[in-house]
Amino acid sequence: MIHTFHLAEMPATVTARALLRPPSGTTAPGLDHAECLALMRLGAPAVSLDRLQLRRIAVFAQWRDAGAVDRFLSDDVLGRHLASGWHVRLEYLRRWSRLAALPGLPARAGDWDQEEPVVAVTVARMRLLEVPRFLRWGRPVERQVRDHPATTLALAAFRPPSTISTFSVWRTVREMEEMVHGRTTLPGAERHADAMVERRRRDFHHEFATFRFRPLSEHGTWEGRTGIVPPG
């Protein structure tokens, strides 16, 4: 099993089609599940063109093996668009809560060093009536993650009407965990921890899961950048 996270710029019609009809194991042999989302800019105003960027797509996927990824990127229409962008291949390590779409993932699948790089992915299905409350608590956390000195890339993405995902690459596991629990001296260090307390008080989501991965390799460029994943 291998996971991937892809970023690419493409025609809005291709992104819209992927949002409506994401690839599946039928159209992409070896694919277990894919989440296709339009990029958002972290910290952008709640009503803004930056909150749904149809020319910029994010895809989070689980595959049977690396060969399935390669075939998709070379043979599938959406895959060829994604191949022109950037992606990182990931080794699954840990989850908190679960997604019905990924039922087979164990709670923990490996060990890690506190000083190695780490990738974090969240996927949430929002309760639509809770969106105003979620934005009030979530947007400060978006800015906290976006501006954190230990992130080399942090973004969010959205698929209407209710799926939201975040993706962040961190220099070290230690720095990510310090942010999560508010154990830093940075301004606003308590934002993420406070938002977790509020979510436990009354959940924003029908479904929510956080995943931790070890980055294995990165491919291509994003916004002219390479070397987004820190060396292990």
Backbone as numpy.savetxt, mean C-alpha at the origin, in Angstrom:
# Nx Ny Nz CAx CAy CAz Cx Cy Cz
4.98 -18.27 -2.76 4.13 -17.07 -2.76 5.01 -15.83 -2.76
4.59 -14.83 -3.52 5.29 -13.55 -3.56 4.24 -12.45 -3.70
4.53 -11.28 -3.12 3.66 -10.12 -3.26 4.41 -9.04 -4.04
3.64 -8.18 -4.70 4.23 -7.06 -5.42 3.41 -5.80 -5.15
4.08 -4.67 -5.26 3.39 -3.38 -5.23 3.91 -2.58 -6.42
2.98 -2.10 -7.26 3.31 -1.43 -8.52 2.82 0.00 -8.51
3.58 0.89 -9.14 3.18 2.27 -9.38 3.47 2.59 -10.85
2.51 3.22 -11.51 2.73 3.57 -12.91 1.82 4.71 -13.31
2.27 5.46 -14.31 1.44 6.47 -14.97 0.92 5.87 -16.26
-0.36 6.08 -16.54 -0.97 5.48 -17.73 -2.22 6.27 -18.10
-2.79 6.00 -19.27 -4.02 6.70 -19.64 -5.12 6.48 -18.61
-5.92 7.50 -18.36 -6.98 7.41 -17.36 -7.97 6.30 -17.71
-8.18 6.03 -19.00 -9.11 4.97 -19.38 -8.60 3.60 -18.94
-7.29 3.39 -18.99 -6.73 2.10 -18.56 -6.86 1.94 -17.05
-6.60 3.03 -16.31 -6.77 2.97 -14.86 -8.22 2.71 -14.50
-9.16 3.43 -15.14 -10.57 3.25 -14.83 -11.02 1.82 -15.10
-10.53 1.24 -16.19 -10.89 -0.14 -16.50 -10.35 -1.10 -15.44
-9.13 -0.84 -14.96 -8.55 -1.69 -13.92 -9.30 -1.56 -12.60
-9.78 -0.35 -12.29 -10.56 -0.17 -11.07 -11.87 -0.94 -11.13
-12.49 -0.92 -12.31 -13.78 -1.60 -12.48 -13.61 -3.10 -12.61
-12.53 -3.53 -13.31 -12.31 -4.95 -13.56 -10.86 -5.30 -13.31
-10.46 -5.49 -12.05 -9.07 -5.82 -11.77 -8.73 -7.20 -12.33
-7.46 -7.44 -12.60 -7.06 -8.77 -13.09 -7.35 -9.84 -12.04
-7.51 -11.05 -12.52 -7.80 -12.18 -11.64 -6.97 -13.37 -12.09
-7.10 -14.46 -11.37 -6.37 -15.67 -11.76 -6.80 -16.20 -13.10
-8.00 -15.82 -13.56 -8.47 -16.25 -14.88 -7.76 -15.50 -15.98
-7.61 -14.19 -15.79 -6.96 -13.37 -16.82 -5.45 -13.33 -16.65
-4.96 -13.61 -15.45 -3.52 -13.59 -15.16 -3.18 -14.84 -14.38
-2.84 -15.93 -15.05 -2.54 -17.18 -14.36 -1.46 -17.02 -13.31
-1.72 -17.60 -12.13 -0.76 -17.49 -11.03 -1.04 -16.32 -10.10
-2.04 -15.51 -10.42 -2.42 -14.39 -9.56 -3.48 -14.86 -8.56
-3.24 -14.65 -7.27 -4.23 -14.97 -6.24 -5.24 -13.83 -6.06
-4.72 -12.60 -6.02 -5.61 -11.46 -5.79 -4.86 -10.18 -6.12
-5.58 -9.19 -6.65 -4.98 -7.88 -6.94 -5.93 -6.77 -6.49
-5.37 -5.77 -5.86 -6.08 -4.54 -5.51 -5.57 -3.45 -6.45
-6.46 -2.91 -7.29 -6.11 -1.83 -8.21 -6.73 -0.53 -7.69
-5.92 0.51 -7.55 -6.38 1.75 -6.93 -5.76 2.95 -7.64
-6.48 4.07 -7.61 -5.96 5.33 -8.13 -5.20 6.04 -7.02
-4.06 6.61 -7.36 -3.24 7.26 -6.35 -3.91 8.50 -5.77
-3.60 8.74 -4.50 -3.96 9.98 -3.82 -2.65 10.59 -3.31
-2.64 11.90 -3.13 -1.49 12.54 -2.49 -1.74 12.60 -1.00
-0.83 12.02 -0.22 -0.99 12.03 1.23 -1.09 13.46 1.75
-2.10 13.69 2.59 -2.28 15.01 3.18 -3.03 15.98 2.31
-3.47 15.56 1.10 -4.21 16.48 0.22 -5.56 16.82 0.82
-6.15 17.97 0.44 -7.49 18.30 0.92 -8.48 17.19 0.61
-9.50 17.06 1.46 -10.45 15.96 1.33 -11.16 16.00 -0.02
-11.48 17.19 -0.52 -12.10 17.33 -1.84 -11.06 17.98 -2.75
-10.46 17.17 -3.60 -9.32 17.65 -4.38 -9.06 16.67 -5.51
-8.55 17.20 -6.65 -8.15 16.31 -7.74 -7.01 15.39 -7.31
-6.23 15.80 -6.31 -5.15 14.95 -5.81 -5.67 13.75 -5.05
-6.98 13.71 -4.76 -7.55 12.59 -4.03 -7.98 11.44 -4.95
-7.95 11.63 -6.25 -8.26 10.55 -7.19 -7.54 10.84 -8.49
-6.32 10.32 -8.62 -5.46 10.61 -9.75 -5.55 9.45 -10.75
-6.48 9.56 -11.70 -6.75 8.44 -12.59 -5.61 8.15 -13.56
-4.68 9.05 -13.70 -3.54 8.76 -14.57 -2.37 8.11 -13.82
-2.56 7.87 -12.52 -1.51 7.25 -11.71 -2.14 6.11 -10.90
-1.64 4.90 -11.11 -2.26 3.73 -10.54 -1.31 3.03 -9.56
-1.90 2.42 -8.54 -1.17 1.54 -7.62 -1.84 0.17 -7.68
-1.03 -0.88 -7.70 -1.55 -2.25 -7.70 -0.79 -3.04 -6.65
-1.53 -3.64 -5.73 -0.98 -4.53 -4.70 -1.49 -5.93 -5.02
-0.58 -6.91 -5.13 -0.99 -8.22 -5.62 -0.26 -9.35 -4.91
-0.94 -10.49 -4.84 -0.35 -11.72 -4.34 -0.31 -12.74 -5.47
0.86 -13.39 -5.63 1.11 -14.30 -6.74 1.59 -15.65 -6.21
1.43 -16.68 -7.06 1.93 -18.00 -6.68 3.46 -18.05 -6.71
4.07 -17.34 -7.66 5.53 -17.35 -7.78 5.97 -16.18 -8.66
7.28 -15.96 -8.71 7.83 -14.84 -9.46 7.59 -14.99 -10.96
7.54 -16.23 -11.45 7.28 -16.44 -12.87 5.92 -15.89 -13.29
4.92 -15.99 -12.41 3.60 -15.45 -12.72 3.66 -13.93 -12.86
4.47 -13.27 -12.02 4.64 -11.82 -12.13 5.26 -11.47 -13.48
6.31 -12.18 -13.84 7.00 -11.89 -15.10 6.06 -12.06 -16.29
5.27 -13.13 -16.30 4.35 -13.37 -17.42 3.30 -12.27 -17.50
2.77 -11.85 -16.37 1.77 -10.78 -16.36 2.36 -9.49 -16.92
3.55 -9.14 -16.50 4.15 -7.89 -16.95 4.50 -7.90 -18.44
4.71 -9.07 -19.00 5.06 -9.14 -20.42 3.87 -9.42 -21.33
2.83 -10.12 -20.81 1.77 -10.62 -21.69 0.42 -9.90 -21.54
0.16 -9.28 -20.38 -1.13 -8.67 -20.11 -1.11 -7.18 -20.48
-2.24 -6.67 -20.95 -2.31 -5.25 -21.35 -2.00 -4.35 -20.15
-2.70 -4.56 -19.03 -2.41 -3.77 -17.84 -0.99 -4.03 -17.36
-0.57 -5.28 -17.41 0.78 -5.62 -16.98 1.86 -4.88 -17.74
1.68 -4.73 -19.05 2.68 -4.01 -19.84 2.73 -2.54 -19.46
1.59 -1.95 -19.14 1.60 -0.57 -18.64 2.35 -0.50 -17.30
2.09 -1.46 -16.42 2.76 -1.47 -15.13 4.26 -1.69 -15.29
4.64 -2.47 -16.28 6.07 -2.74 -16.49 6.84 -1.48 -16.85
6.14 -0.47 -17.35 6.82 0.78 -17.71 7.02 1.68 -16.49
6.47 1.29 -15.35 6.60 2.09 -14.13 7.60 1.50 -13.16
7.19 1.36 -11.92 8.07 0.89 -10.84 7.33 -0.16 -10.04
8.05 -1.19 -9.59 7.44 -2.10 -8.64 8.50 -2.71 -7.73
8.02 -3.17 -6.59 8.88 -3.85 -5.61 8.30 -5.23 -5.36
9.18 -6.22 -5.30 8.77 -7.59 -4.97 9.03 -7.83 -3.49
8.09 -8.52 -2.85 8.02 -8.52 -1.39 7.91 -9.93 -0.82
8.57 -10.13 0.30 8.43 -11.35 1.08 7.51 -11.06 2.26
6.43 -11.82 2.36 5.45 -11.60 3.42 6.02 -11.99 4.78
5.77 -11.13 5.79 6.26 -11.38 7.14 5.16 -11.42 8.20
4.19 -10.51 8.13 3.31 -10.33 9.29 2.02 -9.65 8.84
0.94 -9.96 9.54 -0.31 -9.21 9.33 -0.96 -8.91 10.68
-1.71 -7.83 10.69 -2.61 -7.49 11.79 -4.00 -7.44 11.21
-4.94 -8.18 11.79 -6.27 -8.40 11.24 -6.12 -9.15 9.91
-7.18 -9.19 9.10 -7.09 -9.96 7.87 -8.04 -9.41 6.82
-7.77 -9.77 5.55 -8.67 -9.47 4.44 -9.32 -10.76 3.97
-10.62 -10.70 3.71 -11.30 -11.87 3.18 -10.71 -12.30 1.84
-10.18 -11.34 1.08 -9.62 -11.64 -0.24 -8.28 -12.38 -0.16
-7.63 -12.35 1.01 -6.34 -13.04 1.19 -6.44 -13.94 2.42
-7.24 -15.00 2.33 -7.57 -15.79 3.52 -6.43 -16.67 4.03
-5.45 -16.98 3.20 -4.46 -17.98 3.58 -3.23 -17.46 4.28
-3.14 -16.16 4.52 -1.92 -15.61 5.10 -1.87 -15.87 6.60
-0.79 -16.49 7.09 -0.66 -16.68 8.53 -0.43 -15.35 9.23
-0.67 -15.33 10.54 -0.45 -14.09 11.29 1.01 -13.66 11.22
1.91 -14.64 11.20 3.34 -14.33 11.11 4.01 -15.42 10.30
4.91 -15.00 9.40 5.55 -15.97 8.51 7.07 -15.93 8.57
7.64 -15.09 9.39 9.09 -15.01 9.43 9.57 -14.08 10.52
10.89 -14.00 10.64 11.53 -13.10 11.59 12.19 -11.96 10.83
12.59 -10.92 11.55 13.23 -9.78 10.92 14.19 -9.13 11.91
15.11 -8.38 11.36 16.05 -7.59 12.14 15.48 -6.18 12.29
15.60 -5.60 13.46 15.05 -4.27 13.71 15.69 -3.20 12.85
16.88 -3.47 12.30 17.58 -2.45 11.52 17.50 -2.70 10.02
16.68 -3.64 9.59 16.55 -3.88 8.15 15.39 -3.06 7.57
15.42 -2.80 6.25 14.31 -2.06 5.63 13.02 -2.86 5.70
11.89 -2.16 5.64 10.59 -2.81 5.72 9.60 -2.04 4.87
8.62 -2.76 4.33 7.53 -2.17 3.57 6.23 -2.47 4.30
5.39 -1.47 4.47 4.09 -1.62 5.13 2.98 -1.30 4.14
1.96 -2.15 4.11 0.79 -1.95 3.25 -0.45 -2.09 4.12
-1.38 -1.16 4.01 -2.69 -1.31 4.64 -3.75 -1.32 3.55
-4.80 -2.10 3.79 -5.97 -2.12 2.91 -7.19 -2.04 3.81
-8.10 -1.11 3.50 -9.29 -0.91 4.33 -10.52 -0.77 3.45
-11.63 -1.36 3.90 -12.94 -1.14 3.28 -13.72 -0.22 4.23
-13.94 1.00 3.79 -14.50 2.02 4.67 -15.99 1.82 4.92
-16.42 2.19 6.13 -17.83 2.43 6.41 -18.13 3.85 5.92
-18.96 3.98 4.91 -19.12 5.28 4.26 -19.60 6.36 5.22
-20.43 6.01 6.18 -20.90 7.02 7.14 -19.80 7.46 8.09
-18.70 6.70 8.15 -17.58 7.05 9.03 -16.49 7.84 8.31
-16.67 8.12 7.01 -15.62 8.80 6.25 -15.26 10.17 6.84
-16.22 11.04 7.20 -15.82 12.33 7.79 -14.98 12.15 9.05
-15.36 11.22 9.89 -14.59 10.97 11.12 -13.21 10.39 10.79
-13.17 9.50 9.81 -11.89 8.93 9.38 -10.94 10.01 8.86
-11.47 10.93 8.06 -10.63 11.99 7.53 -10.09 12.88 8.65
-10.92 13.14 9.64 -10.47 13.99 10.75 -9.29 13.37 11.49
-9.33 12.05 11.68 -8.25 11.37 12.39 -7.13 10.92 11.45
-7.51 10.60 10.21 -6.54 9.99 9.31 -5.62 10.97 8.60
-6.12 12.15 8.24 -5.27 13.07 7.48 -4.04 13.52 8.27
-4.13 13.79 9.59 -2.90 14.10 10.33 -1.89 12.95 10.32
-2.39 11.70 10.32 -1.49 10.55 10.24 -0.85 10.48 8.86
-1.62 10.77 7.81 -1.05 10.80 6.46 0.14 11.75 6.41
-0.03 12.95 6.96 1.07 13.92 6.93 2.24 13.45 7.79
1.93 12.79 8.91 2.99 12.28 9.77 3.86 11.27 9.03
3.22 10.33 8.33 3.98 9.31 7.59 4.69 9.93 6.40
4.00 10.80 5.67 4.59 11.45 4.49 5.87 12.20 4.84
5.86 12.91 5.98 6.96 13.80 6.34 8.01 13.13 7.24
7.80 11.87 7.59 8.72 11.21 8.52 10.09 11.04 7.85
11.18 11.35 8.55 12.50 11.24 7.93 12.93 9.81 7.60
12.24 8.81 8.15 12.62 7.42 7.90 11.88 6.78 6.74
10.93 7.49 6.10 10.25 6.94 4.93 10.95 7.40 3.67
11.19 6.45 2.77 11.74 6.80 1.46 10.65 6.93 0.40
9.46 6.40 0.71 8.29 6.59 -0.14 7.06 6.32 0.71
6.07 7.19 0.62 4.82 7.00 1.36 3.68 7.57 0.52
2.63 6.79 0.32 1.52 7.25 -0.49 0.24 6.52 -0.09
-0.86 7.01 -0.60 -2.15 6.39 -0.40 -2.86 6.26 -1.74
-3.82 5.34 -1.79 -4.56 5.11 -3.02 -5.99 4.73 -2.68
-6.88 4.87 -3.68 -8.31 4.76 -3.42 -9.00 4.08 -4.59
-9.93 3.18 -4.28 -10.82 2.64 -5.30 -12.25 2.88 -4.85
-13.02 3.66 -5.60 -14.40 3.91 -5.22 -15.19 2.59 -5.16
-16.16 2.50 -4.24 -16.57 3.60 -3.38 -15.90 3.62 -2.00
-15.18 2.54 -1.62 -14.84 2.47 -0.19 -13.51 1.82 0.15
-12.67 1.51 -0.83 -11.38 0.87 -0.53 -10.27 1.90 -0.50
-9.52 1.91 0.58 -8.37 2.80 0.73 -7.16 1.95 1.09
-6.01 2.29 0.52 -4.78 1.58 0.83 -3.66 2.58 1.07
-2.75 2.23 1.96 -1.53 3.02 2.13 -0.33 2.12 1.88
0.76 2.73 1.46 1.99 2.01 1.15 3.15 2.87 1.60
4.07 2.30 2.36 5.23 3.07 2.81 6.46 2.18 2.87
7.59 2.76 2.49 8.89 2.09 2.55 9.71 2.79 3.63
10.25 2.00 4.56 10.94 2.53 5.73 12.39 2.08 5.75
13.26 2.97 6.24 14.67 2.60 6.35 14.88 1.42 7.26
14.13 1.38 8.37 14.31 0.29 9.33 12.97 -0.06 9.97
12.87 -1.31 10.40 11.70 -1.75 11.17 11.59 -0.92 12.45
12.70 -0.69 13.09 12.69 0.05 14.37 12.04 1.42 14.21
12.42 2.16 13.18 11.87 3.51 13.00 10.39 3.47 12.67
9.96 2.46 11.91 8.54 2.34 11.62 7.76 2.05 12.90
8.24 1.13 13.72 7.54 0.78 14.95 7.52 1.96 15.93
8.58 2.73 15.97 8.58 3.91 16.83 7.51 4.90 16.39
7.33 5.06 15.08 6.27 5.94 14.59 4.89 5.40 14.97
4.68 4.11 14.76 3.37 3.50 15.02 2.94 3.73 16.47
3.88 3.58 17.38 3.54 3.65 18.80 3.82 5.02 19.43
4.22 5.99 18.63 4.45 7.34 19.14 5.68 7.47 20.01
6.70 6.66 19.76 7.89 6.65 20.61 9.03 7.45 19.98
8.73 8.66 19.55 9.75 9.52 18.99 9.59 10.92 19.58
10.60 11.75 19.34 10.52 13.14 19.79 10.10 14.08 18.65
9.70 13.50 17.52 9.28 14.32 16.39 7.96 15.03 16.69
7.73 16.21 16.12 6.44 16.89 16.32 5.28 16.02 15.87
4.21 15.99 16.65 3.04 15.20 16.29 3.24 13.71 16.39
4.19 13.26 17.20 4.53 11.84 17.28 3.36 10.98 17.72
2.40 11.56 18.41 1.30 10.79 18.98 0.16 10.55 17.98
0.22 11.12 16.78 -0.94 11.09 15.88 -1.38 9.66 15.53
-0.44 8.82 15.13 -0.79 7.46 14.71 -1.34 6.67 15.89
-0.68 6.75 17.03 -1.14 6.01 18.21 -2.53 6.47 18.63
-2.79 7.78 18.59 -4.10 8.30 18.96 -5.18 7.81 17.98
-4.84 7.78 16.69 -5.82 7.32 15.70 -6.15 5.84 15.90
-5.16 5.03 16.29 -5.43 3.61 16.57 -6.38 3.45 17.75
-6.19 4.28 18.78 -7.10 4.23 19.93 -8.52 4.58 19.50
-8.66 5.61 18.66 -9.98 6.01 18.19 -10.62 4.93 17.32
-9.82 4.25 16.48 -10.37 3.17 15.66 -10.86 2.02 16.53
-10.12 1.70 17.58 -10.58 0.64 18.48 -11.86 1.04 19.21
-11.99 2.34 19.49 -13.22 2.81 20.16 -14.43 2.62 19.26
-14.32 3.02 18.00 -15.40 2.83 17.03 -14.77 2.74 15.65
-14.84 1.56 15.07 -14.09 1.29 13.85 -14.59 2.14 12.69
-13.63 2.61 11.90 -13.95 3.36 10.68 -14.32 2.42 9.53
-13.98 1.13 9.65 -13.95 0.22 8.51 -14.86 -0.99 8.71
-15.32 -1.53 7.58 -15.91 -2.87 7.59 -14.80 -3.92 7.73
-13.66 -3.61 7.12 -12.55 -4.56 7.05 -11.26 -3.75 6.99
-10.26 -4.19 7.71 -8.99 -3.45 7.74 -7.86 -4.43 8.05
-6.77 -4.32 7.31 -5.61 -5.17 7.59 -4.33 -4.39 7.29
-3.32 -4.64 8.11 -1.98 -4.09 7.91 -1.04 -5.25 7.65
-0.18 -5.10 6.65 0.77 -6.15 6.27 2.20 -5.60 6.34
3.11 -6.45 6.77 4.53 -6.11 6.82 5.28 -7.04 5.88
6.20 -6.45 5.10 6.95 -7.21 4.11 8.44 -6.86 4.16
9.24 -7.83 3.74 10.66 -7.59 3.48 10.82 -7.30 1.99
11.39 -6.17 1.60 11.60 -5.91 0.17 12.67 -6.84 -0.38
12.38 -7.48 -1.51 13.32 -8.40 -2.15 14.08 -7.75 -3.29
13.36 -7.02 -4.13 13.99 -6.35 -5.27 13.06 -5.27 -5.77
13.63 -4.23 -6.38 12.80 -3.19 -6.99 13.18 -3.06 -8.46
12.20 -2.61 -9.24 12.35 -2.62 -10.69 11.78 -1.34 -11.26
12.49 -0.72 -12.20 11.98 0.47 -12.86 12.22 1.74 -12.06
11.49 2.79 -12.44 11.63 4.08 -11.78 10.24 4.64 -11.46
10.21 5.53 -10.47 8.97 6.23 -10.13 9.28 7.71 -9.98
8.63 8.52 -10.82 8.86 9.96 -10.83 10.35 10.27 -10.96
11.02 9.49 -11.81 12.43 9.67 -12.06 13.36 9.11 -11.01
12.80 8.48 -9.99 13.61 7.99 -8.87 13.89 6.50 -9.00
15.10 6.11 -8.63 15.46 4.72 -8.42 16.04 4.62 -7.01
16.30 3.41 -6.56 16.86 3.23 -5.24 15.92 3.68 -4.14
14.61 3.49 -4.34 13.62 3.88 -3.33 13.71 2.96 -2.11
14.02 1.68 -2.36 14.16 0.74 -1.26 15.57 0.83 -0.70
15.71 1.10 0.59 17.07 1.20 1.18 17.77 -0.16 1.10
19.10 -0.17 0.97 19.82 -1.44 0.96 19.69 -2.15 2.29
19.53 -3.46 2.25 19.37 -4.25 3.45 20.70 -4.55 4.11
